[in-house]
Amino acid sequence: MDVADNKEISKEQFSRLLTPKEVAKIIVKGIENDQIRVLAGKDSKIMDKLYRLSPRRASDLIADKMKDLI
């Protein structure tokens, strides 16, 4: 089985996910500090950089991932 086809996440990957409460704290702290951009989690930081470098490619990547969910 190809790793890219595996839609389940391991316990290790799951343990690294931010909880909604953790994300909320990051967002509130960003708002309180008048930050223009608040990024919560490694994936949002990566996508932000990708979008700045290549908006089209980032949009295509998101669209492809959304298709996988359907």
Biopython code that builds the backbone (N, CA, C, O; Angstrom):
import numpy as np
from Bio.PDB.StructureBuilder import StructureBuilder

atoms = [
    (1, "MET", "N", (0.836, -1.189, 0.000)),
    (1, "MET", "CA", (0.000, 0.000, 0.000)),
    (1, "MET", "C", (0.878, 1.248, 0.000)),
    (1, "MET", "O", (1.841, 1.334, 0.762)),
    (2, "ASP", "N", (0.555, 2.184, -0.828)),
    (2, "ASP", "CA", (1.279, 3.440, -0.928)),
    (2, "ASP", "C", (0.925, 4.321, 0.269)),
    (2, "ASP", "O", (-0.247, 4.435, 0.630)),
    (3, "VAL", "N", (1.918, 4.934, 0.878)),
    (3, "VAL", "CA", (1.698, 5.791, 2.041)),
    (3, "VAL", "C", (0.750, 6.933, 1.707)),
    (3, "VAL", "O", (-0.062, 7.311, 2.552)),
    (4, "ALA", "N", (0.823, 7.492, 0.508)),
    (4, "ALA", "CA", (-0.041, 8.599, 0.106)),
    (4, "ALA", "C", (-1.506, 8.195, 0.070)),
    (4, "ALA", "O", (-2.384, 9.044, 0.222)),
    (5, "ASP", "N", (-1.785, 6.896, -0.130)),
    (5, "ASP", "CA", (-3.156, 6.415, -0.179)),
    (5, "ASP", "C", (-3.729, 6.133, 1.204)),
    (5, "ASP", "O", (-4.940, 5.961, 1.345)),
    (6, "ASN", "N", (-2.893, 6.084, 2.209)),
    (6, "ASN", "CA", (-3.333, 5.782, 3.560)),
    (6, "ASN", "C", (-3.976, 7.019, 4.174)),
    (6, "ASN", "O", (-3.289, 8.003, 4.446)),
    (7, "LYS", "N", (-5.289, 6.978, 4.396)),
    (7, "LYS", "CA", (-6.009, 8.143, 4.897)),
    (7, "LYS", "C", (-6.133, 8.140, 6.415)),
    (7, "LYS", "O", (-6.612, 9.112, 6.999)),
    (8, "GLU", "N", (-5.710, 7.068, 7.052)),
    (8, "GLU", "CA", (-5.758, 7.014, 8.501)),
    (8, "GLU", "C", (-4.446, 7.555, 9.055)),
    (8, "GLU", "O", (-3.385, 7.400, 8.451)),
    (9, "ILE", "N", (-4.544, 8.192, 10.219)),
    (9, "ILE", "CA", (-3.333, 8.720, 10.822)),
    (9, "ILE", "C", (-2.922, 7.837, 11.993)),
    (9, "ILE", "O", (-3.757, 7.215, 12.650)),
    (10, "SER", "N", (-1.624, 7.799, 12.236)),
    (10, "SER", "CA", (-1.116, 6.978, 13.329)),
    (10, "SER", "C", (-1.377, 7.666, 14.667)),
    (10, "SER", "O", (-1.718, 8.848, 14.718)),
    (11, "LYS", "N", (-1.211, 6.913, 15.733)),
    (11, "LYS", "CA", (-1.380, 7.489, 17.077)),
    (11, "LYS", "C", (-0.380, 8.614, 17.303)),
    (11, "LYS", "O", (-0.696, 9.620, 17.939)),
    (12, "GLU", "N", (0.836, 8.434, 16.776)),
    (12, "GLU", "CA", (1.867, 9.461, 16.923)),
    (12, "GLU", "C", (1.452, 10.748, 16.219)),
    (12, "GLU", "O", (1.590, 11.839, 16.773)),
    (13, "GLN", "N", (0.944, 10.615, 14.995)),
    (13, "GLN", "CA", (0.488, 11.799, 14.259)),
    (13, "GLN", "C", (-0.685, 12.457, 14.988)),
    (13, "GLN", "O", (-0.745, 13.682, 15.095)),
    (14, "PHE", "N", (-1.605, 11.652, 15.481)),
    (14, "PHE", "CA", (-2.775, 12.181, 16.184)),
    (14, "PHE", "C", (-2.358, 12.940, 17.429)),
    (14, "PHE", "O", (-2.946, 13.972, 17.751)),
    (15, "SER", "N", (-1.351, 12.441, 18.134)),
    (15, "SER", "CA", (-0.907, 13.092, 19.374)),
    (15, "SER", "C", (-0.260, 14.448, 19.111)),
    (15, "SER", "O", (-0.183, 15.282, 20.013)),
    (16, "ARG", "N", (0.208, 14.677, 17.877)),
    (16, "ARG", "CA", (0.833, 15.958, 17.534)),
    (16, "ARG", "C", (-0.181, 16.999, 17.068)),
    (16, "ARG", "O", (0.179, 18.162, 16.891)),
    (17, "LEU", "N", (-1.439, 16.609, 16.866)),
    (17, "LEU", "CA", (-2.450, 17.564, 16.433)),
    (17, "LEU", "C", (-2.794, 18.520, 17.567)),
    (17, "LEU", "O", (-2.804, 18.136, 18.736)),
    (18, "LEU", "N", (-3.071, 19.747, 17.213)),
    (18, "LEU", "CA", (-3.510, 20.717, 18.207)),
    (18, "LEU", "C", (-4.991, 20.495, 18.499)),
    (18, "LEU", "O", (-5.776, 20.191, 17.600)),
    (19, "THR", "N", (-5.354, 20.650, 19.756)),
    (19, "THR", "CA", (-6.764, 20.551, 20.109)),
    (19, "THR", "C", (-7.444, 21.872, 19.759)),
    (19, "THR", "O", (-6.773, 22.895, 19.627)),
    (20, "PRO", "N", (-8.763, 21.862, 19.607)),
    (20, "PRO", "CA", (-9.467, 23.125, 19.353)),
    (20, "PRO", "C", (-9.182, 24.177, 20.428)),
    (20, "PRO", "O", (-9.097, 25.369, 20.130)),
    (21, "LYS", "N", (-9.037, 23.737, 21.658)),
    (21, "LYS", "CA", (-8.751, 24.668, 22.763)),
    (21, "LYS", "C", (-7.363, 25.308, 22.591)),
    (21, "LYS", "O", (-7.196, 26.504, 22.826)),
    (22, "GLU", "N", (-6.381, 24.512, 22.185)),
    (22, "GLU", "CA", (-5.033, 25.035, 21.957)),
    (22, "GLU", "C", (-5.034, 26.040, 20.805)),
    (22, "GLU", "O", (-4.401, 27.093, 20.884)),
    (23, "VAL", "N", (-5.748, 25.700, 19.742)),
    (23, "VAL", "CA", (-5.832, 26.599, 18.589)),
    (23, "VAL", "C", (-6.506, 27.904, 18.995)),
    (23, "VAL", "O", (-6.060, 28.987, 18.618)),
    (24, "ALA", "N", (-7.579, 27.792, 19.763)),
    (24, "ALA", "CA", (-8.291, 28.994, 20.223)),
    (24, "ALA", "C", (-7.375, 29.899, 21.038)),
    (24, "ALA", "O", (-7.404, 31.120, 20.879)),
    (25, "LYS", "N", (-6.562, 29.306, 21.908)),
    (25, "LYS", "CA", (-5.625, 30.104, 22.714)),
    (25, "LYS", "C", (-4.620, 30.840, 21.822)),
    (25, "LYS", "O", (-4.312, 32.008, 22.060)),
    (26, "ILE", "N", (-4.118, 30.160, 20.808)),
    (26, "ILE", "CA", (-3.159, 30.778, 19.882)),
    (26, "ILE", "C", (-3.813, 31.941, 19.149)),
    (26, "ILE", "O", (-3.215, 33.007, 19.004)),
    (27, "ILE", "N", (-5.043, 31.731, 18.688)),
    (27, "ILE", "CA", (-5.753, 32.786, 17.956)),
    (27, "ILE", "C", (-6.043, 33.979, 18.856)),
    (27, "ILE", "O", (-5.819, 35.123, 18.459)),
    (28, "VAL", "N", (-6.538, 33.725, 20.059)),
    (28, "VAL", "CA", (-6.845, 34.817, 20.992)),
    (28, "VAL", "C", (-5.583, 35.597, 21.337)),
    (28, "VAL", "O", (-5.602, 36.827, 21.367)),
    (29, "LYS", "N", (-4.483, 34.888, 21.597)),
    (29, "LYS", "CA", (-3.218, 35.556, 21.900)),
    (29, "LYS", "C", (-2.767, 36.427, 20.731)),
    (29, "LYS", "O", (-2.281, 37.541, 20.929)),
    (30, "GLY", "N", (-2.931, 35.916, 19.512)),
    (30, "GLY", "CA", (-2.575, 36.696, 18.329)),
    (30, "GLY", "C", (-3.411, 37.952, 18.200)),
    (30, "GLY", "O", (-2.893, 39.017, 17.863)),
    (31, "ILE", "N", (-4.699, 37.831, 18.467)),
    (31, "ILE", "CA", (-5.593, 38.999, 18.412)),
    (31, "ILE", "C", (-5.211, 40.012, 19.483)),
    (31, "ILE", "O", (-5.154, 41.213, 19.218)),
    (32, "GLU", "N", (-4.954, 39.530, 20.680)),
    (32, "GLU", "CA", (-4.571, 40.424, 21.787)),
    (32, "GLU", "C", (-3.264, 41.162, 21.492)),
    (32, "GLU", "O", (-3.066, 42.291, 21.941)),
    (33, "ASN", "N", (-2.375, 40.516, 20.732)),
    (33, "ASN", "CA", (-1.091, 41.129, 20.384)),
    (33, "ASN", "C", (-1.133, 41.875, 19.054)),
    (33, "ASN", "O", (-0.092, 42.252, 18.516)),
    (34, "ASP", "N", (-2.338, 42.087, 18.525)),
    (34, "ASP", "CA", (-2.543, 42.821, 17.271)),
    (34, "ASP", "C", (-1.739, 42.247, 16.103)),
    (34, "ASP", "O", (-1.232, 42.990, 15.263)),
    (35, "GLN", "N", (-1.629, 40.925, 16.063)),
    (35, "GLN", "CA", (-0.929, 40.292, 14.948)),
    (35, "GLN", "C", (-1.810, 40.323, 13.705)),
    (35, "GLN", "O", (-3.014, 40.075, 13.784)),
    (36, "ILE", "N", (-1.217, 40.623, 12.577)),
    (36, "ILE", "CA", (-1.956, 40.660, 11.320)),
    (36, "ILE", "C", (-2.282, 39.250, 10.858)),
    (36, "ILE", "O", (-3.361, 39.003, 10.319)),
    (37, "ARG", "N", (-1.363, 38.333, 11.065)),
    (37, "ARG", "CA", (-1.548, 36.947, 10.626)),
    (37, "ARG", "C", (-1.289, 36.035, 11.828)),
    (37, "ARG", "O", (-0.257, 36.136, 12.492)),
    (38, "VAL", "N", (-2.238, 35.153, 12.089)),
    (38, "VAL", "CA", (-2.098, 34.195, 13.182)),
    (38, "VAL", "C", (-2.140, 32.796, 12.584)),
    (38, "VAL", "O", (-3.130, 32.398, 11.971)),
    (39, "LEU", "N", (-1.063, 32.066, 12.771)),
    (39, "LEU", "CA", (-0.959, 30.709, 12.227)),
    (39, "LEU", "C", (-0.849, 29.728, 13.390)),
    (39, "LEU", "O", (0.043, 29.836, 14.232)),
    (40, "ALA", "N", (-1.763, 28.779, 13.420)),
    (40, "ALA", "CA", (-1.784, 27.791, 14.499)),
    (40, "ALA", "C", (-1.447, 26.426, 13.920)),
    (40, "ALA", "O", (-2.253, 25.837, 13.199)),
    (41, "GLY", "N", (-0.282, 25.935, 14.226)),
    (41, "GLY", "CA", (0.109, 24.604, 13.767)),
    (41, "GLY", "C", (1.088, 24.645, 12.608)),
    (41, "GLY", "O", (1.156, 25.604, 11.840)),
    (42, "LYS", "N", (1.841, 23.557, 12.519)),
    (42, "LYS", "CA", (2.873, 23.444, 11.494)),
    (42, "LYS", "C", (2.284, 23.472, 10.088)),
    (42, "LYS", "O", (2.853, 24.084, 9.184)),
    (43, "ASP", "N", (1.140, 22.807, 9.905)),
    (43, "ASP", "CA", (0.546, 22.745, 8.563)),
    (43, "ASP", "C", (0.116, 24.118, 8.069)),
    (43, "ASP", "O", (0.253, 24.415, 6.883)),
    (44, "SER", "N", (-0.396, 24.952, 8.950)),
    (44, "SER", "CA", (-0.817, 26.297, 8.520)),
    (44, "SER", "C", (0.397, 27.161, 8.168)),
    (44, "SER", "O", (0.329, 27.996, 7.267)),
    (45, "LYS", "N", (1.496, 26.958, 8.876)),
    (45, "LYS", "CA", (2.714, 27.718, 8.576)),
    (45, "LYS", "C", (3.294, 27.296, 7.223)),
    (45, "LYS", "O", (3.748, 28.134, 6.444)),
    (46, "ILE", "N", (3.273, 25.996, 6.958)),
    (46, "ILE", "CA", (3.767, 25.493, 5.673)),
    (46, "ILE", "C", (2.891, 25.996, 4.530)),
    (46, "ILE", "O", (3.399, 26.463, 3.511)),
    (47, "MET", "N", (1.575, 25.900, 4.703)),
    (47, "MET", "CA", (0.665, 26.353, 3.658)),
    (47, "MET", "C", (0.780, 27.865, 3.430)),
    (47, "MET", "O", (0.653, 28.331, 2.298)),
    (48, "ASP", "N", (1.016, 28.623, 4.485)),
    (48, "ASP", "CA", (1.192, 30.073, 4.344)),
    (48, "ASP", "C", (2.415, 30.377, 3.484)),
    (48, "ASP", "O", (2.358, 31.223, 2.592)),
    (49, "LYS", "N", (3.516, 29.688, 3.756)),
    (49, "LYS", "CA", (4.737, 29.893, 2.961)),
    (49, "LYS", "C", (4.522, 29.467, 1.510)),
    (49, "LYS", "O", (4.923, 30.169, 0.581)),
    (50, "LEU", "N", (3.886, 28.309, 1.326)),
    (50, "LEU", "CA", (3.614, 27.825, -0.025)),
    (50, "LEU", "C", (2.727, 28.813, -0.778)),
    (50, "LEU", "O", (2.978, 29.112, -1.946)),
    (51, "TYR", "N", (1.698, 29.314, -0.117)),
    (51, "TYR", "CA", (0.786, 30.252, -0.776)),
    (51, "TYR", "C", (1.498, 31.545, -1.174)),
    (51, "TYR", "O", (1.211, 32.123, -2.222)),
    (52, "ARG", "N", (2.428, 31.992, -0.328)),
    (52, "ARG", "CA", (3.177, 33.215, -0.656)),
    (52, "ARG", "C", (4.115, 32.999, -1.842)),
    (52, "ARG", "O", (4.315, 33.896, -2.660)),
    (53, "LEU", "N", (4.692, 31.789, -1.925)),
    (53, "LEU", "CA", (5.605, 31.481, -3.027)),
    (53, "LEU", "C", (4.862, 31.195, -4.326)),
    (53, "LEU", "O", (5.280, 31.634, -5.397)),
    (54, "SER", "N", (3.757, 30.456, -4.228)),
    (54, "SER", "CA", (3.033, 30.043, -5.421)),
    (54, "SER", "C", (1.548, 29.873, -5.092)),
    (54, "SER", "O", (1.107, 28.772, -4.761)),
    (55, "PRO", "N", (0.784, 30.952, -5.182)),
    (55, "PRO", "CA", (-0.646, 30.871, -4.841)),
    (55, "PRO", "C", (-1.396, 29.816, -5.661)),
    (55, "PRO", "O", (-2.254, 29.113, -5.127)),
    (56, "ARG", "N", (-1.083, 29.704, -6.937)),
    (56, "ARG", "CA", (-1.759, 28.738, -7.797)),
    (56, "ARG", "C", (-1.495, 27.309, -7.334)),
    (56, "ARG", "O", (-2.412, 26.494, -7.241)),
    (57, "ARG", "N", (-0.241, 27.021, -7.049)),
    (57, "ARG", "CA", (0.121, 25.669, -6.612)),
    (57, "ARG", "C", (-0.526, 25.335, -5.271)),
    (57, "ARG", "O", (-0.990, 24.213, -5.065)),
    (58, "ALA", "N", (-0.557, 26.302, -4.363)),
    (58, "ALA", "CA", (-1.186, 26.086, -3.063)),
    (58, "ALA", "C", (-2.676, 25.808, -3.229)),
    (58, "ALA", "O", (-3.219, 24.914, -2.579)),
    (59, "SER", "N", (-3.330, 26.562, -4.086)),
    (59, "SER", "CA", (-4.762, 26.356, -4.340)),
    (59, "SER", "C", (-5.018, 24.989, -4.962)),
    (59, "SER", "O", (-5.981, 24.311, -4.607)),
    (60, "ASP", "N", (-4.167, 24.593, -5.877)),
    (60, "ASP", "CA", (-4.307, 23.271, -6.506)),
    (60, "ASP", "C", (-4.135, 22.156, -5.472)),
    (60, "ASP", "O", (-4.863, 21.164, -5.491)),
    (61, "LEU", "N", (-3.168, 22.329, -4.575)),
    (61, "LEU", "CA", (-2.924, 21.336, -3.540)),
    (61, "LEU", "C", (-4.154, 21.189, -2.636)),
    (61, "LEU", "O", (-4.574, 20.075, -2.321)),
    (62, "ILE", "N", (-4.715, 22.308, -2.231)),
    (62, "ILE", "CA", (-5.911, 22.271, -1.382)),
    (62, "ILE", "C", (-7.072, 21.606, -2.110)),
    (62, "ILE", "O", (-7.788, 20.791, -1.529)),
    (63, "ALA", "N", (-7.259, 21.951, -3.379)),
    (63, "ALA", "CA", (-8.341, 21.366, -4.171)),
    (63, "ALA", "C", (-8.170, 19.852, -4.296)),
    (63, "ALA", "O", (-9.146, 19.108, -4.199)),
    (64, "ASP", "N", (-6.946, 19.398, -4.508)),
    (64, "ASP", "CA", (-6.675, 17.963, -4.620)),
    (64, "ASP", "C", (-6.993, 17.255, -3.301)),
    (64, "ASP", "O", (-7.580, 16.173, -3.299)),
    (65, "LYS", "N", (-6.609, 17.862, -2.197)),
    (65, "LYS", "CA", (-6.875, 17.256, -0.877)),
    (65, "LYS", "C", (-8.371, 17.225, -0.595)),
    (65, "LYS", "O", (-8.862, 16.268, 0.003)),
    (66, "MET", "N", (-9.095, 18.238, -1.008)),
    (66, "MET", "CA", (-10.541, 18.281, -0.812)),
    (66, "MET", "C", (-11.214, 17.168, -1.622)),
    (66, "MET", "O", (-12.175, 16.557, -1.155)),
    (67, "LYS", "N", (-10.710, 16.902, -2.842)),
    (67, "LYS", "CA", (-11.263, 15.827, -3.665)),
    (67, "LYS", "C", (-11.100, 14.477, -2.974)),
    (67, "LYS", "O", (-11.972, 13.613, -3.062)),
    (68, "ASP", "N", (-9.965, 14.305, -2.279)),
    (68, "ASP", "CA", (-9.711, 13.059, -1.561)),
    (68, "ASP", "C", (-10.731, 12.816, -0.452)),
    (68, "ASP", "O", (-11.014, 11.670, -0.102)),
    (69, "LEU", "N", (-11.282, 13.899, 0.099)),
    (69, "LEU", "CA", (-12.240, 13.769, 1.182)),
    (69, "LEU", "C", (-13.624, 13.352, 0.709)),
    (69, "LEU", "O", (-14.430, 12.837, 1.485)),
    (70, "ILE", "N", (-13.884, 13.575, -0.547)),
    (70, "ILE", "CA", (-15.222, 13.277, -1.081)),
    (70, "ILE", "C", (-15.352, 11.832, -1.478)),
    (70, "ILE", "O", (-16.410, 11.413, -1.945)),
]
sb = StructureBuilder()
sb.init_structure("model")
sb.init_model(0)
sb.init_chain("A")
sb.init_seg("    ")
for serial, (resi, resn, name, xyz) in enumerate(atoms, 1):
    if name == "N":
        sb.init_residue(resn, " ", resi, " ")
    sb.init_atom(name, np.array(xyz, "f"), 0.0, 1.0, " ", f" {name:<3s}", serial, name[0])
structure = sb.get_structure()
